[in-house]
Amino acid sequence: MKKRRMGFATIECIVSMTIICIGIYIISNALYNSYSFTNYNKKRFDMLNIAKSTIEDVKYNIKNEVYTDVNSDYIEVEDYSYKVNTIIEKSTEYYQCYKINVVVSNEDTNIRLESYVLQQ
């Protein structure tokens, strides 16, 4: 009479452990990639907010005739250091129209915004 074995064999344990390890690797890799992508987007979002606020400040100064020529400026935001270049050009085609170029850069990325404003 044959005795029937109950339970797992060694090979079944190894196969199940391999499947579990592969699943954990896939999940941890996806979490790491999403974390790094989130950090990259946060930096770009901060740069975009700096550019927008710089444009709004320059627009306010031009509209209220407090026109000051800003060539470059450094702004510290949290732990990151961004370089903000603002170029203001008076348009020759339109009366009292100014073109504003703002470039925010760090060691990896540049964000450039352009806008126009009329002096009142």
Secondary structure as a PSIPRED ss2 file (coil, helix, strand):
# PSIPRED VFORMAT (PSIPRED V4.0)

   1 M C   1.000  0.000  0.000
   2 K C   1.000  0.000  0.000
   3 K C   1.000  0.000  0.000
   4 R C   1.000  0.000  0.000
   5 R C   1.000  0.000  0.000
   6 M C   1.000  0.000  0.000
   7 G C   1.000  0.000  0.000
   8 F C   1.000  0.000  0.000
   9 A C   1.000  0.000  0.000
  10 T H   0.000  1.000  0.000
  11 I H   0.000  1.000  0.000
  12 E H   0.000  1.000  0.000
  13 C H   0.000  1.000  0.000
  14 I H   0.000  1.000  0.000
  15 V H   0.000  1.000  0.000
  16 S H   0.000  1.000  0.000
  17 M H   0.000  1.000  0.000
  18 T H   0.000  1.000  0.000
  19 I H   0.000  1.000  0.000
  20 I H   0.000  1.000  0.000
  21 C H   0.000  1.000  0.000
  22 I H   0.000  1.000  0.000
  23 G H   0.000  1.000  0.000
  24 I H   0.000  1.000  0.000
  25 Y H   0.000  1.000  0.000
  26 I H   0.000  1.000  0.000
  27 I H   0.000  1.000  0.000
  28 S H   0.000  1.000  0.000
  29 N H   0.000  1.000  0.000
  30 A H   0.000  1.000  0.000
  31 L H   0.000  1.000  0.000
  32 Y H   0.000  1.000  0.000
  33 N H   0.000  1.000  0.000
  34 S H   0.000  1.000  0.000
  35 Y H   0.000  1.000  0.000
  36 S H   0.000  1.000  0.000
  37 F H   0.000  1.000  0.000
  38 T H   0.000  1.000  0.000
  39 N H   0.000  1.000  0.000
  40 Y H   0.000  1.000  0.000
  41 N H   0.000  1.000  0.000
  42 K H   0.000  1.000  0.000
  43 K H   0.000  1.000  0.000
  44 R H   0.000  1.000  0.000
  45 F H   0.000  1.000  0.000
  46 D H   0.000  1.000  0.000
  47 M H   0.000  1.000  0.000
  48 L H   0.000  1.000  0.000
  49 N H   0.000  1.000  0.000
  50 I H   0.000  1.000  0.000
  51 A H   0.000  1.000  0.000
  52 K H   0.000  1.000  0.000
  53 S H   0.000  1.000  0.000
  54 T H   0.000  1.000  0.000
  55 I H   0.000  1.000  0.000
  56 E H   0.000  1.000  0.000
  57 D H   0.000  1.000  0.000
  58 V H   0.000  1.000  0.000
  59 K H   0.000  1.000  0.000
  60 Y H   0.000  1.000  0.000
  61 N H   0.000  1.000  0.000
  62 I H   0.000  1.000  0.000
  63 K H   0.000  1.000  0.000
  64 N C   1.000  0.000  0.000
  65 E C   1.000  0.000  0.000
  66 V C   1.000  0.000  0.000
  67 Y C   1.000  0.000  0.000
  68 T C   1.000  0.000  0.000
  69 D C   1.000  0.000  0.000
  70 V C   1.000  0.000  0.000
  71 N C   1.000  0.000  0.000
  72 S E   0.000  0.000  1.000
  73 D E   0.000  0.000  1.000
  74 Y E   0.000  0.000  1.000
  75 I E   0.000  0.000  1.000
  76 E E   0.000  0.000  1.000
  77 V E   0.000  0.000  1.000
  78 E C   1.000  0.000  0.000
  79 D C   1.000  0.000  0.000
  80 Y E   0.000  0.000  1.000
  81 S E   0.000  0.000  1.000
  82 Y E   0.000  0.000  1.000
  83 K E   0.000  0.000  1.000
  84 V E   0.000  0.000  1.000
  85 N E   0.000  0.000  1.000
  86 T E   0.000  0.000  1.000
  87 I E   0.000  0.000  1.000
  88 I E   0.000  0.000  1.000
  89 E E   0.000  0.000  1.000
  90 K E   0.000  0.000  1.000
  91 S C   1.000  0.000  0.000
  92 T C   1.000  0.000  0.000
  93 E C   1.000  0.000  0.000
  94 Y C   1.000  0.000  0.000
  95 Y C   1.000  0.000  0.000
  96 Q C   1.000  0.000  0.000
  97 C E   0.000  0.000  1.000
  98 Y E   0.000  0.000  1.000
  99 K E   0.000  0.000  1.000
 100 I E   0.000  0.000  1.000
 101 N E   0.000  0.000  1.000
 102 V E   0.000  0.000  1.000
 103 V E   0.000  0.000  1.000
 104 V E   0.000  0.000  1.000
 105 S E   0.000  0.000  1.000
 106 N C   1.000  0.000  0.000
 107 E C   1.000  0.000  0.000
 108 D C   1.000  0.000  0.000
 109 T C   1.000  0.000  0.000
 110 N E   0.000  0.000  1.000
 111 I E   0.000  0.000  1.000
 112 R E   0.000  0.000  1.000
 113 L E   0.000  0.000  1.000
 114 E E   0.000  0.000  1.000
 115 S E   0.000  0.000  1.000
 116 Y E   0.000  0.000  1.000
 117 V E   0.000  0.000  1.000
 118 L E   0.000  0.000  1.000
 119 Q C   1.000  0.000  0.000
 120 Q C   1.000  0.000  0.000
